[in-house]
Amino acid sequence: MQEYLLERENVIEQQNSSENGLSAQEAALRLEQNGKNRLKEGRKATLAERFLRQLADPMILILIAAAGVSGITAVCSGESFADVVIILLVVLINGILGVLQESKAERAIEALQEIAAATSKVLRDGRQIIVRSEELVTGDVILLEAGDAVPADARILECASMKVEEAALTGESVPVSKKEEALRTEDGKDVPLGDRKNMVYMGSTVVYGRGRAIITAAGMDTQMGKIADSLAKAKESQTPLQQRLNQLSRILSVLVLGICLFIFGVDLFRMYPEISAGGIVDTFMVAVSLAVAAIPEGLATVVTIVLSMGVTNMSKKNAVIRKLTAVETLGCAQVICSDKTGTLTQNRMTVTEYKGKDEKLLARAMALCSDARLDEKNQAVGEPTECALVSYACKCGMPKGELEAEAVRIGEAPFDSMRKMMSTVHRQKDGSVIQFTKGAPDEVLKRCTRFFDGKEAVPLTNRLREEILEANKAMADRALRVLCGAMRIWEKEPEGYEPERLEKGLCYIGLTGMIDPVRPEAKAAIEECKAAGIRPVMITGDHLDTAVAIAMELGIITDASQAITGSRLDEISDEDFAEEAEKYSVYARVQPEHKVRIVKAWKKKGKITAMTGDGVNDAPSIKNADIGVGMGITGTDVTKNVADMVLADDNFATIVAAVGEGRRIYDNIRKSIQFLLASNLAEVLAIFSATLMGFTILKPVHLLWINLITDCFPALALGMEEAEEDIMKRRPRDSGEGIFAGGTWL
């Protein structure tokens, strides 16, 4: 239902509720009918199940087959079972290593549950009470204020200067100002999630103001529930290495079976017509010897150890791998779809530019006319935009605490979305009273009659006003969020603090421009990605102009035509989008389902696709990608649990280092496979030749010893080689390229 398009009275009627909420009896009835306001938990695999999954690996199955062959050999020849024990020990070690790497079984749904609020304030029988959030039902009227976690999806009935942090759900880098009025749409189009100003959603947090809302969706029916459902439905896909090893195991299986049948048949033909039971056993043992010679028993161990060492190396570089096979997947990544907020940018609004004649006065005005503060570590705490202003003043040598000591706040006109400004009044140490106002440049400037020229206040002429508006437009065109600062000197304390009394006859001080800045190392990392033949794609919940500005600064795009919005994407069918995906490198105002579509479109084109992100909204696309990359610092638990790799430092450049390591590991695994298969082929030819000449040179147990011990160490040495010098200058290998490509067969 599109409650955001309805008037509040209609929403209340639709939910069969009232302004004062539900009765306790009705709430209990709905709770019994619809269940608790919580997300369903997926079944977790047991330790035994995870261990058995490790045994399903193709190379492990070959080892188990070798153990079976060795067991038959021991029974037939009366020799010891030492080689059987050796092989099973190798299988056990491989299984334990794999389980340890994947011991963090998926807890995505649990993590989503942890995000939800524990208790909430709700109206029941017209009285405000506190209940467990899981006991809330549709139709409940909840009360929200700064610091509260939103417990369910709800339509706002009334609010006062309420701002909600929705970055984890929508990717929006700044808190969203909320309103109670019904939304209007054009041409019957739906309103994107990030633009639903009269709705609040489970998993978001109120950072400013207060409000009252009626719950319209609870539990699995919420937007968070939809994400949880898509996580449960997402299928695990095989990595390129797993596909190549499966291919190798099939080839080896056919080869081993063919050799056994051929030799068994040749020997029987040679003995004909004098075939005896003993002769058949001897012939079978020869065939077994060739089978053992053909199977590279040390391959699974070598691959696992090389991957494990790669995991260790990458963890030292802040890339934590959750699945062994994910190490090499990055090595053939062709597309990296990256979330913008907190991944390519710092997720911290920062003042980067100002216009005015007195920077210190402007910084003082902006810091005092805000509710943010500095903590004991001099870190700004509060609404992100105001935090940026307080940090700006601190950078100018004016910590908020010192400013407040010199100018005590005695009154204020709080921010209002209609006025688009706020004002604070302060008594200074000398007893004088000064007012500071900050807000939208267009609105503040309308109330200004004077201009501070650095020394004194002078009349604000039309020419000066035009220059200020031009400066504002120039900053806004670069996707900066612009605020205007002004002041007013009072002869005595105002008789009241109503906006209409305070906000007139102001003196313009200046403009501040702020943005969520790019990570310093991100630009170089993207350049290196391009040199390595990897295409970076930026995905964000921010507005198109902000996304384009950031992407052009990073070098992801060169033209605004390479960017597209989520609403425009909705108009394109999956088939057409799969054809057009290469046209776009920036996606703005996207919703969770858009991210999944983007990943699937690239995968449909046969591209190995990585997806990075930190918010809850990134989790489904991360799970659908060939390799999902979560953020370790700013990332939610949901994202970390579904990711194949977690960046401990949230640094995009770490991904590039991981790509290089992944390429090195794959190269070295191929070298090890070439060596082991070449050695085994030599054994097969030697045994085969000896058999044709009628004598035995090596028994199965000897071959097992050679394959497990003698061959393993040179193969491991190959697996530890340094990367080739041009490893990050060559294009990614084709995802369909087999292990035997490039002349390996020869």
C-alpha positions in Angstrom: 0.0 0.0 0.0 1.2 3.5 -0.8 0.4 5.2 2.5 2.7 8.1 1.7 0.3 9.2 -1.0 -2.7 9.3 1.3 -3.8 12.0 3.8 -3.1 11.2 7.4 -6.9 10.7 8.2 -7.1 8.2 5.4 -4.1 6.3 6.6 -5.6 6.1 10.2 -8.9 4.9 8.7 -7.1 2.4 6.5 -5.3 0.9 9.5 -8.6 0.8 11.5 -7.0 2.9 14.2 -7.3 6.3 15.8 -5.2 9.4 16.7 -4.8 7.9 20.2 -3.7 4.5 18.9 -5.2 1.1 19.5 -6.7 -0.4 22.6 -4.6 -2.9 24.5 -7.2 -5.6 23.7 -7.1 -4.8 19.9 -3.3 -4.7 19.9 -3.2 -8.2 21.6 -5.6 -9.6 19.1 -3.6 -8.3 16.1 -0.4 -9.6 17.7 -1.9 -13.0 17.9 -3.2 -12.9 14.3 -0.2 -11.4 12.6 2.7 -12.6 14.8 5.5 -10.6 16.4 7.2 -7.6 14.8 10.4 -9.4 14.1 12.3 -10.9 11.2 12.3 -14.6 10.5 15.5 -16.3 11.3 17.1 -18.6 8.8 18.1 -22.2 9.8 21.8 -22.3 10.6 23.9 -25.2 9.3 25.3 -27.4 12.1 29.1 -28.0 12.5 28.6 -31.5 11.0 26.8 -30.1 8.0 29.5 -27.5 7.4 32.2 -30.2 7.6 30.3 -32.4 5.1 30.1 -29.5 2.7 33.9 -29.3 2.8 34.0 -33.0 1.8 31.9 -32.2 -1.2 34.8 -30.3 -2.8 35.9 -32.1 -6.0 39.5 -32.5 -4.9 38.4 -33.9 -1.6 36.2 -36.4 -3.4 39.3 -37.5 -5.4 41.2 -38.0 -2.2 38.4 -40.0 -0.7 38.4 -42.1 -3.9 42.1 -42.6 -3.5 41.6 -43.7 0.1 39.1 -46.3 -1.2 41.5 -47.5 -3.9 44.2 -47.7 -1.3 42.0 -49.7 1.1 41.2 -52.2 -1.7 44.9 -52.5 -2.4 45.6 -53.2 1.3 42.9 -55.8 1.5 44.0 -57.6 -1.7 47.7 -57.5 -1.0 47.6 -58.0 2.8 49.7 -54.9 3.3 49.2 -52.2 6.0 46.5 -49.5 6.0 49.1 -46.7 6.6 48.5 -45.1 3.3 44.7 -45.1 3.9 45.3 -43.4 7.2 47.6 -40.8 5.5 45.0 -39.9 2.9 42.1 -39.7 5.4 44.3 -37.5 7.6 44.8 -35.1 4.6 41.0 -35.1 4.1 40.5 -34.3 7.7 43.0 -31.4 7.7 41.4 -30.0 4.6 38.0 -30.2 6.1 39.0 -28.5 9.4 40.8 -25.7 7.5 37.7 -25.0 5.5 35.3 -25.1 8.5 37.6 -22.7 10.4 37.5 -20.2 7.5 33.8 -20.5 7.2 33.0 -20.8 10.9 31.1 -17.6 10.9 27.9 -19.1 9.4 25.5 -16.7 7.9 23.8 -14.6 10.6 22.3 -12.0 8.2 18.8 -12.4 9.5 20.0 -12.3 13.1 22.0 -9.2 12.5 18.9 -7.5 10.9 17.0 -8.4 14.0 19.6 -6.8 16.2 19.3 -3.5 14.3 15.6 -3.2 15.3 14.8 -1.2 18.5 14.4 -3.2 21.7 11.6 -1.0 23.2 9.4 1.7 21.9 7.0 4.4 23.1 3.5 3.7 21.9 -0.1 5.0 22.6 -2.4 2.4 23.9 -5.9 3.3 25.2 -4.9 6.9 24.7 -2.0 6.6 27.2 1.8 6.6 26.5 3.4 3.3 27.5 6.7 1.5 26.7 6.5 -1.9 25.1 8.9 -4.3 23.5 9.3 -3.5 19.9 8.5 -7.0 18.8 5.0 -6.6 20.4 4.1 -3.6 18.1 1.4 -4.2 15.5 0.0 -2.3 12.4 -2.2 0.5 13.6 -0.1 1.3 16.7 0.8 5.0 17.1 4.4 5.3 18.1 6.2 8.4 19.5 9.7 9.2 18.2 12.4 11.6 19.4 16.1 12.2 18.8 18.1 9.0 19.5 15.2 6.6 19.0 15.6 3.6 16.6 12.5 3.3 14.3 10.9 -0.1 15.2 8.7 -0.6 12.1 7.6 1.1 8.9 5.3 3.9 9.7 3.5 6.9 8.2 4.2 10.2 10.0 1.1 11.8 11.6 2.9 14.9 12.9 6.5 16.0 13.4 8.6 18.9 14.6 11.9 19.4 12.8 12.4 15.7 12.7 15.4 14.3 10.8 16.0 10.6 10.3 19.3 8.9 9.5 18.5 6.4 6.7 22.0 5.8 5.2 22.0 2.1 6.1 18.7 1.6 4.3 18.8 4.0 1.3 22.4 5.1 1.1 21.5 8.7 1.7 24.6 10.4 3.1 22.8 13.1 5.1 19.7 12.7 7.5 16.4 13.2 5.8 14.0 16.0 7.0 10.6 14.5 7.5 7.1 16.0 7.1 3.5 14.9 7.7 1.8 16.0 4.4 0.8 13.5 1.8 3.1 13.2 -1.2 2.2 14.0 -4.8 3.4 12.2 -7.8 3.6 13.0 -11.5 2.2 10.7 -14.3 1.3 8.1 -11.7 5.0 7.2 -11.0 5.8 5.8 -7.7 8.0 7.7 -5.1 11.5 6.2 -4.6 12.2 5.0 -1.1 14.6 7.8 -0.3 12.1 10.5 -1.3 9.2 9.3 1.0 9.5 12.2 3.4 6.4 11.3 5.3 7.5 7.7 6.1 10.0 6.2 8.6 11.4 2.7 8.2 12.6 0.0 10.5 16.4 0.1 11.0 16.7 3.9 10.6 17.4 6.3 13.5 15.9 9.7 14.5 18.8 12.2 14.9 16.9 15.4 15.4 13.4 16.6 16.5 10.4 14.5 17.4 7.3 13.1 15.8 4.3 10.7 16.0 3.6 8.0 13.4 1.2 5.1 12.8 2.7 1.7 11.9 1.8 0.5 8.4 4.0 -2.5 8.2 5.6 -4.8 10.7 8.0 -7.7 10.8 8.7 -9.4 7.4 6.3 -6.9 5.7 8.7 -4.0 6.3 11.3 -2.8 3.9 13.9 -4.5 6.2 11.8 -7.7 6.0 11.9 -7.5 2.2 15.7 -7.3 2.3 15.8 -10.3 4.7 13.6 -12.3 2.4 15.8 -11.5 -0.7 18.8 -12.6 1.3 17.1 -15.9 2.1 16.3 -16.5 -1.6 19.7 -15.5 -3.0 21.5 -18.6 -4.3 25.2 -19.3 -3.6 27.1 -19.3 -6.9 30.4 -21.1 -7.5 33.6 -19.2 -7.8 35.7 -19.4 -11.0 38.2 -21.6 -9.1 35.5 -24.0 -7.9 34.3 -24.2 -11.5 37.8 -24.9 -12.8 38.5 -27.6 -10.1 35.1 -29.2 -10.9 36.2 -29.3 -14.5 39.6 -30.8 -13.6 38.0 -33.4 -11.4 35.7 -34.5 -14.2 38.7 -34.8 -16.6 40.7 -36.8 -14.0 37.7 -39.1 -13.2 37.3 -39.9 -16.9 41.1 -40.3 -17.3 41.4 -42.6 -14.2 38.5 -44.8 -15.2 39.7 -45.0 -18.8 43.2 -46.0 -17.7 41.9 -48.6 -15.3 39.6 -50.2 -17.9 42.2 -50.0 -20.7 45.0 -51.7 -18.7 42.6 -54.2 -17.2 41.4 -55.1 -20.6 44.9 -55.2 -22.2 46.2 -57.5 -19.4 43.2 -59.9 -19.6 43.7 -60.0 -23.4 47.4 -60.9 -22.9 46.5 -63.7 -20.5 43.7 -65.2 -22.7 42.9 -68.0 -22.7 44.9 -68.8 -19.5 42.9 -66.5 -17.2 43.1 -67.3 -13.5 41.7 -65.8 -10.3 45.2 -64.8 -9.2 45.9 -63.3 -12.6 42.8 -61.2 -12.4 43.8 -59.9 -9.0 47.3 -59.0 -10.3 45.8 -57.3 -13.3 43.4 -55.3 -11.0 46.4 -54.2 -8.8 48.2 -52.9 -11.9 45.1 -51.0 -12.9 44.9 -49.6 -9.4 48.5 -48.6 -9.5 47.9 -46.6 -12.6 44.7 -45.0 -11.1 46.8 -44.0 -8.0 49.5 -42.6 -10.3 46.9 -40.5 -12.2 45.2 -39.0 -9.2 47.1 -36.0 -7.8 46.5 -36.7 -4.1 48.4 -33.7 -2.9 46.5 -31.2 -5.1 43.6 -30.5 -2.6 46.2 -30.0 0.2 48.3 -27.7 -1.9 45.3 -25.6 -3.1 43.9 -25.3 0.4 47.3 -24.3 1.9 48.0 -21.8 -0.9 44.6 -20.2 -0.4 45.0 -20.2 3.4 48.4 -18.5 3.1 46.7 -16.0 0.8 44.0 -15.4 3.4 46.8 -14.7 6.0 48.6 -12.3 3.7 45.4 -10.4 2.9 44.4 -10.1 6.5 47.7 -8.3 7.1 46.6 -5.9 4.5 43.2 -5.4 6.2 41.2 -7.7 3.9 39.5 -10.4 6.0 38.4 -13.4 3.9 35.5 -15.4 5.1 35.6 -18.1 2.4 38.8 -19.6 1.1 37.8 -19.8 -2.5 36.8 -16.1 -2.5 40.6 -15.3 -2.4 41.1 -15.9 -6.1 37.7 -14.7 -7.3 38.7 -11.1 -6.9 41.7 -11.9 -9.1 39.4 -12.2 -12.1 37.0 -9.4 -11.1 36.0 -7.4 -14.2 33.5 -5.1 -12.6 33.5 -3.6 -9.0 30.1 -2.1 -8.1 30.9 0.1 -5.1 28.6 1.9 -2.7 29.5 5.6 -2.5 28.7 6.6 1.0 31.4 5.4 3.4 33.2 3.4 0.7 34.4 5.9 -1.9 33.6 8.8 0.4 34.3 9.3 4.2 30.7 9.3 5.3 31.4 12.5 7.1 30.0 15.9 6.0 32.9 18.4 5.9 33.0 22.1 5.1 35.2 22.4 2.1 34.6 25.9 0.9 33.3 29.2 2.2 32.4 32.6 0.9 32.6 35.7 3.1 34.9 38.5 4.3 35.5 37.1 7.8 36.0 33.3 8.1 36.3 33.3 11.9 33.1 35.2 12.3 31.3 32.9 9.9 32.7 29.7 11.6 31.7 31.2 15.0 28.1 32.0 13.8 27.6 28.5 12.3 29.0 26.6 15.4 26.9 28.6 17.9 23.8 28.4 15.8 23.7 24.6 16.0 23.0 21.9 18.6 26.0 19.7 17.8 28.8 19.6 20.4 32.4 18.3 20.8 33.1 15.2 23.0 36.1 14.7 25.1 38.1 13.6 22.1 37.1 16.8 20.2 34.9 14.8 17.9 31.6 16.4 16.9 28.5 14.7 18.1 25.0 15.4 16.7 23.3 15.9 13.4 25.9 15.4 10.6 25.4 18.8 8.9 25.8 20.6 12.3 28.7 18.4 13.2 30.4 19.6 10.0 29.9 23.2 11.1 31.2 22.6 14.7 34.2 20.7 13.3 34.8 23.6 10.9 34.9 26.1 13.8 37.2 23.8 15.8 39.6 23.7 12.8 39.6 27.5 12.8 40.8 27.4 16.4 37.4 27.9 18.0 36.1 24.8 19.9 32.4 24.9 20.6 32.9 24.8 24.4 35.0 27.9 24.4 32.5 29.7 22.1 29.6 28.8 24.4 31.5 30.1 27.4 32.0 33.4 25.7 28.5 33.7 24.3 25.8 31.9 26.4 22.6 30.9 24.5 19.6 32.6 26.1 17.0 31.8 23.5 16.3 30.3 20.1 13.9 29.8 17.2 14.4 26.1 16.3 14.9 24.9 12.7 11.7 24.5 10.8 11.3 22.9 7.3 8.9 25.7 6.2 11.3 28.6 7.2 14.4 26.5 6.3 16.5 28.2 9.0 17.2 28.4 12.7 18.2 31.2 15.0 20.0 31.4 18.4 20.4 34.4 20.7 23.5 34.7 22.9 24.6 37.0 25.8 28.3 37.8 25.4 30.8 38.4 28.2 30.5 42.2 27.9 26.7 41.9 28.4 25.8 42.6 24.8 23.3 40.4 23.0 24.0 38.9 19.5 21.9 36.7 17.3 23.1 34.1 14.8 20.9 32.7 12.0 21.8 29.9 9.6 19.8 28.2 6.8 19.0 28.0 3.1 20.8 30.8 1.3 17.7 31.9 -0.6 15.6 32.2 2.5 18.1 33.8 4.8 19.1 36.3 2.2 15.5 37.5 1.9 15.7 38.6 5.5 19.1 40.3 5.2 19.4 44.1 4.8 23.1 44.5 5.6 26.4 42.9 4.5 29.5 42.4 6.7 32.5 43.6 4.7 35.1 42.4 7.2 35.1 45.5 9.3 31.6 46.7 9.6 28.0 46.2 8.4 27.2 48.0 5.2 23.9 48.2 3.2 23.2 45.0 1.2 22.9 46.3 -2.4 21.3 44.5 -5.3 24.7 43.9 -6.9 26.0 42.3 -3.7 22.9 40.2 -3.4 23.3 38.9 -7.0 27.0 38.1 -6.3 26.0 36.1 -3.3 23.3 34.2 -5.2 25.8 33.5 -8.0 28.3 32.1 -5.5 25.6 30.0 -4.0 24.7 28.5 -7.4 28.3 27.9 -8.3 28.8 25.9 -5.1 25.5 24.0 -5.5 26.4 23.1 -9.1 29.5 21.3 -7.6 27.1 19.3 -5.4 28.0 21.2 -2.3 25.4 21.6 0.4 25.3 25.3 1.0 24.2 27.1 4.2 24.1 30.9 4.7 25.1 32.6 8.0 23.8 35.9 9.3 23.8 37.9 12.5 21.9 40.6 14.3 23.0 42.9 17.2 20.4 43.6 19.9 20.6 46.5 22.3 18.9 44.4 24.9 17.5 40.9 25.2 14.5 40.3 22.8 11.1 40.3 24.4 10.3 37.0 22.7 12.0 34.4 20.5 9.3 34.0 17.8 10.9 33.5 14.3 8.9 36.5 12.9 10.4 38.7 15.7 14.1 37.5 15.3 14.5 36.8 11.6 14.4 40.2 10.0 16.9 43.0 9.5 19.7 40.5 9.4 23.4 41.1 8.5 24.8 38.7 5.9 28.1 37.1 7.0 28.9 34.4 4.4 28.2 31.0 2.9 29.6 27.5 3.8 29.7 24.7 1.3 30.0 21.1 2.6 30.0 17.7 1.1 30.8 14.1 2.0 34.4 14.2 0.7 36.1 11.4 -1.3 38.6 9.2 0.4 42.1 10.5 -0.5 43.3 7.1 -1.6 40.1 6.2 -3.6 41.0 8.1 -6.7 44.4 6.4 -7.1 42.7 3.0 -6.4 40.2 3.6 -9.2 43.0 4.6 -11.6 44.8 1.3 -10.7 41.5 -0.6 -11.3 41.2 0.9 -14.8 44.8 0.0 -15.5 44.1 -3.5 -14.5 41.1 -3.7 -16.9 38.5 -3.5 -14.1 35.5 -1.3 -14.5 34.4 0.7 -11.3 30.7 1.3 -11.0 29.4 3.7 -8.3 26.0 3.1 -6.7 24.4 5.5 -4.2 21.1 6.6 -2.7 22.2 10.3 -3.0 20.8 12.7 -5.6 22.0 12.6 -9.2 24.0 15.8 -9.1 25.9 14.8 -6.0 26.6 11.4 -7.4 27.9 12.8 -10.7 30.1 15.4 -9.0 31.8 12.7 -6.8 32.1 10.3 -9.7 33.7 12.9 -12.0 36.1 13.9 -9.2 37.1 10.2 -8.8 37.5 9.6 -12.5 34.7 7.0 -12.7 32.9 9.0 -15.4 33.7 11.9 -17.7 30.1 12.8 -18.6 26.8 13.1 -16.8 25.2 11.0 -19.5 27.0 8.0 -17.9 24.8 8.3 -14.8 21.2 7.1 -14.3 18.6 7.3 -11.5 16.7 4.4 -9.9 13.4 5.8 -11.2 14.7 5.8 -14.8 16.0 2.3 -14.3 12.5 1.2 -13.3 11.4 2.1 -16.8 13.9 -0.3 -18.4 13.1 -4.0 -18.7 15.6 -6.5 -17.5 16.3 -7.6 -21.1 17.0 -4.1 -22.3 19.0 -3.2 -19.2 21.2 -6.3 -19.7 22.1 -4.8 -23.1 22.5 -1.2 -21.9 24.3 -1.9 -18.6 27.7 -0.9 -20.1 26.4 2.6 -20.8 26.3 3.5 -17.2 28.9 3.7 -14.4 26.9 5.7 -11.9 23.5 4.9 -10.4 21.8 7.5 -8.1 18.7 7.4 -5.9 18.7 3.6 -6.0 16.7 1.2 -3.9 17.8 -2.3 -2.7 16.2 -4.1 -5.7 18.0 -1.8 -8.1 21.4 -2.9 -6.7 20.5 -6.6 -7.3 19.4 -5.8 -10.9 22.7 -4.1 -11.5 24.7 -7.0 -10.3 22.6 -9.5 -12.2 22.9 -7.5 -15.4 26.7 -7.5 -15.3 26.7 -11.2 -14.4 24.4 -11.9 -17.3 27.0 -10.3 -19.6 29.5 -12.9 -18.3 31.4 -10.4 -16.2 32.8 -11.5 -12.8 31.2 -8.9 -10.6 32.2 -7.7 -7.1 29.9 -5.6 -5.0 31.1 -3.5 -2.0 28.9 -1.8 0.6 28.3 -1.1 4.2 24.5 -0.6 4.7 21.7 -3.1 5.2 20.5 -2.1 1.8 23.7 -3.5 0.2 23.3 -7.0 1.7 21.1 -8.6 -1.1 23.3 -7.4 -3.9 26.5 -8.4 -2.0 25.1 -11.9 -1.6 24.1 -12.0 -5.3 27.5 -10.8 -6.6 30.3 -13.2 -7.5 32.2 -11.8 -4.5 30.7 -9.5 -1.9 32.8 -7.0 0.0 31.7 -5.6 3.3 33.0 -2.7 5.3 34.5 -3.6 8.7 34.2 -0.2 10.5 31.1 1.4 9.2 29.5 -1.7 7.9 26.5 -3.3 9.5 26.6 -6.8 10.9 24.2 -7.8 8.1 26.6 -6.8 5.4 29.6 -8.4 7.1 27.8 -11.7 7.5 26.8 -12.1 3.9 30.1 -10.8 2.5 32.9 -13.0 1.2 35.5 -10.5 2.2 35.4 -7.7 4.8 37.6 -4.6 4.6 38.9 -4.0 8.1 39.9 -0.4 7.3 36.9 0.4 5.0 39.5 1.5 2.4 38.6 1.1 -1.2 42.3 0.9 -2.0 42.4 -2.4 0.0 40.2 -3.9 -2.7 42.8 -3.2 -5.3 45.5 -4.8 -3.2 43.2 -7.8 -2.7 42.7 -8.0 -6.5 46.5 -8.2 -7.0 46.8 -10.9 -4.3 43.9 -12.8 -5.9 45.6 -12.8 -9.3 48.9 -13.9 -7.7 47.3 -16.8 -5.9 45.4 -18.0 -9.1 48.7 -17.8 -11.1 50.5 -19.8 -8.5 47.7 -22.4 -8.1 47.9 -23.0 -11.9 51.7 -23.4 -11.6 51.2 -26.0 -8.8 48.5 -27.8 -10.8 50.7 -27.9 -13.9 53.6 -29.3 -11.9 51.5 -32.0 -10.1 49.7 -33.1 -13.3 53.0 -33.3 -15.2 54.5 -35.4 -12.4 51.5 -37.7 -12.3 51.5 -38.0 -16.1 55.2 -39.1 -15.9 54.2 -41.7 -13.3 51.3 -43.0 -15.5 53.6 -43.3 -18.5 56.3 -45.1 -16.4 53.8 -47.6 -14.9 52.1 -48.1 -18.3 55.4 -48.8 -20.1 56.6 -51.2 -17.4 53.2 -53.0 -17.5 53.4 -53.5 -21.2 56.9 -54.9 -20.8 55.6 -57.3 -18.1 57.2 -56.0 -14.9 56.3 -53.7 -11.9 58.5 -50.8 -10.9 56.4 -49.1 -8.2 53.5 -50.3 -6.0 50.5 -48.2 -5.2 51.8 -47.4 -1.7 55.0 -46.0 -3.3 53.0 -43.9 -5.6 50.9 -42.5 -2.8 54.1 -41.6 -0.9 55.5 -39.8 -4.0 52.2 -37.9 -4.6 51.5 -36.9 -1.0 55.0 -36.2 0.3 57.6 -35.8 -2.5 55.4 -33.8 -4.9 53.7 -31.6 -2.4 56.6 -29.5 -1.2 57.8 -28.3 -4.7 54.1 -27.6 -5.5 53.9 -25.5 -2.3 57.0 -23.6 -3.3 55.4 -22.7 -6.6 52.3 -21.6 -4.7 54.4 -19.1 -2.6 56.0 -17.3 -5.5 55.9 -13.5 -5.7 53.6 -11.8 -8.1 54.7 -11.1 -11.7 55.7 -7.5 -12.3 52.8 -6.8 -14.8 50.1 -8.5 -12.7 48.1 -5.3 -12.3 48.6 -4.1 -15.8 47.0 -7.0 -17.6 43.3 -7.4 -18.2 41.3 -9.8 -16.0 41.3 -13.3 -17.3 38.1 -14.5 -19.0 35.7 -16.1 -16.5 35.3 -19.0 -19.0 39.1 -19.6 -19.2 40.0 -23.1 -18.0 43.0 -24.2 -16.0 44.5 -25.7 -19.2 44.3 -22.5 -21.2 47.4 -20.8 -22.6 49.2 -24.0 -23.7 49.0 -25.8 -20.3 47.8 -29.0 -22.1 51.1 -29.2 -24.0 
